[in-house]
Amino acid sequence: MQKKTILLSLFLSVTLVVGAQQKGGGISPKMMSEIEKSQSKTPANKALFNAMAANSIDNLAANFASKGELDTYFSHETKSQSIHDQKKSGRCWMFTGMNVLRARFAQQHNDTLHVEFSQAHLFFYDQMEKANLMLQGVVDNAKKPLDDKLMQFFFRNPINDGGTFCGIADLADKYGLVPMGVQPETFSAENTSRMAALVSSKLREYGLELYRMVNGGKKPAAVEARKKEMLSQIYYMLSMTIGEPVKEFTYAFKDKNGKTIGEPKTYTPLSFYREVVGGSINGSFIMVMNDPRREYYKTYEVEYDRHMYDGHNWKYLNLPMEEIEQMAIAAIKDGRKLYSSYDVGKQLDNKRGYCALDNYDYATLFSTTFPMNKADRIATFDSGSTHAMTLTAVDLDANGNPKKWKVENSWGASWGQKGCLIMTADWFREYMFRMVVDKQYVPERLLELEKQKPTMVMPDDPLFQMDE
């Protein structure tokens, strides 16, 4: 009897599995057979498979016709500066933002004074503030179930090292800046994955504890006191890996050749920030984006996806590329570099540091087409902002239209065009997404539009991912 029961159970299990596999919408044996028969079996296909089996797709798809000598002339180019390397970290937003600030300082001093900012200093506070943002976000929304979309956002990504220029503005306004030599990089600052994993684990544990405290009826004062204890542990972990930020230091400025200018002075991070930047960054710029899915000349704001709990949400004015390009051209003509972000991996020739739509012919290689436009690519998560770089130059034709652009990257001076990347005008229009523009280069009509009440967008939107 027992043997018959076991056999019957096995029969029913197999029947259920087969039934599930053949359910409408699945790949039936017949469908698979028809797909297999549709495949080309020509000698050319066999040769192509052999080539692809032993080589990278990019090497085989590289468009030989576009491999000629690059045109590196630019009609309008800002002053060059040293190239930095973010190493194995997602801090491109910080390197790019600091590039803009140090270039502005050099320009204000007629290129006679130069400064390099410490990424480690601001990164420490960035991670502390993001940790508090996550924990307080859980407390504020603790009455929601754990599987709520917003709660899942907090626990899925409790901390990260990506960001935008809003982070530079908020963090520098609150904690100041220090020179690079005063607080140098550590191994974990340049290689963030293990540190981030450990801190994330603690934050998930802490977030769950706070969630249960709120729902268990604990008084707000008790919850706040416990959160403070949790942040003390996070502070310790960050100070052991990134280094505890300096509170006071002595520094003398240098010229572009490294020669000391003037007498050393004693600074705090905030007093140094005020001297080199001149005042608060917030309020001096607007952030613009190109998202063809959404209505142009409207503002959009991303709730909770910011660097600090008491900081600024990302707020963008959505504009056609033509409007963004004209503001960028005006700034570059005036010698100003700009924070900008891209889907840098698309059609990127790493060896030459060159982005063009015809660098690689993947369509011919795979006997297909890739017809989606920019809006479709964004909507389906096929494209979006992934990397921030410093826009530094533009080459204009006789009619004042851009032919190509140039950016300073943060992948080291030996990469690409001596640490820079050249992109064609058509590639720029397809894969540039965000830009930070000083208000003096923004037409008055756009400044007024930027003040309108924004449409709130959830942070899991395809385009609103942090630059890394």
Disulfide bonds with the S-S distance in Angstrom:
none
